Amino acid sequence: MISTLLRGALGKKGVKMSVRTYADFNPQASFDIKKCDLHRLEEGPPQQALLTREEGLKYYRTMQTMRRMELKADQLYKQKIIRGFCHLYDGQEACAVGIEAGINPTDHLITAYRAHGYTFTRGVTVKEILAELTGMRGGVVKGKGGSMHMYAKNFYGGNGIVGAQVPLGAGIALACQYLGNNEVCVTLYGDGAANQGQIFESFNMASLWKLPCIFICENNKYGMGTSVERASASTDYYKRGDFIPGLRVDGMDVLCVREATKFAADHCRAGKGPILMELQTYRYHGHSMSDPGVSYRTREEIQEVRSKSDPISMLKEHILSNSMASVDELKDIDVDVRKEIEDAAQFATTDPEPPLEELCNHIFHNEAPLVVRGTNPWSKLKSVS
């Protein structure tokens, strides 16, 4: 039965007014997307993307959830409920959602410490993410990982050391190749990590062994407080793999990211070896919560990106201008998302902290329990897997 959108079914005198059904909306639409810059490639991703109504609403809900989750994390941090390192992802939502839409759930992904968004797209609930940020037992890693160390099936974090996740990602890709399962590993890093030596070592090995690895540089224009122009002699990060083919992609357009990721995944699955993508994106918050984000860039710059290139606003415009949904339907999604975030925040602030006896648990996987020296010489804690 066709569901209806409740837009006032009855008038004042009981006269039935027009009600729009889902059949009134376009089930799909085609969009022109920005051409990718290419390196060592004869052709790149298509310059048109097909978006179904179902996909559009799914992407919109996911990006709104990520945005609201990060704003709630910002609020909880300022209330000193979340402590320690915390790097927010708002502004970059199209990257995570587009990448996830371009690969399979069985594919693998590893990223740096700005990991909340990817943790969500890889299947972890908002409740588990916020509870992890507050250090509670109901967090995704039981309150012991915090902002930078969240994990899920086929998601390897959340890594705190700048650039160190890149050789790990190459290793995961090596495992995919060794097992012959036709899976790929998406290995993410930022422009601030792009000059790390271990990244170039990983490029070399991945190219030699033709590993199914998609290296992705999320270029949000600033490494901590240093602009890319001041940090890198070459800001063409998609060319920095030299012998590895590369793409430069509009990272603020979820469709552009999705099509580029599909193209890159097909390249890897065809046995052609690794590929490098640079996603040109932008973060609205500072580098971390200790950075107000306006000492090295102006408020006007941030506002200009928000007004012209915001990934959620761009997708919303696509959906509405092509009659794929109504304004009321998107507002209903916004209301649902706000409630989900508030419920998750309530859980994250009332759930109990993990008990001390669980401090050393989960050090090894499937190993016999062992005794771990505690912080005091007379204290010994048991570890279980």
Salt bridges, closest charged atoms under 4 A:
ASP37 OD2 - ARG248 NE 3.01
GLU55 OE1 - ARG258 NH1 3.23
GLU70 OE1 - HIS116 ND1 2.84
ASP74 OD2 - LYS78 NZ 3.13
ASP74 OD1 - HIS285 NE2 3.16
ASP90 OD2 - HIS285 ND1 2.81
GLU93 OE2 - ARG67 NE 2.59
GLU100 OE2 - ARG122 NH2 2.77
ASP107 OD2 - ARG269 NH2 2.62
GLU183 OE1 - HIS108 NE2 2.67
ASP236 OD2 - LYS239 NZ 3.98
ASP236 OD1 - ARG248 NH1 2.86
GLU259 OE2 - ARG258 NH2 2.87
GLU259 OE2 - LYS262 NZ 3.96
GLU304 OE2 - LYS308 NZ 3.00
ASP310 OD1 - ARG67 NH2 2.89
ASP328 OD2 - ARG7 NE 3.24
GLU329 OE2 - ARG53 NH2 2.71
ASP336 OD2 - ARG61 NH2 3.70
GLU342 OE2 - LYS72 NZ 3.00
ASP343 OD2 - LYS339 NZ 2.78
GLU358 OE2 - ARG137 NH2 2.63
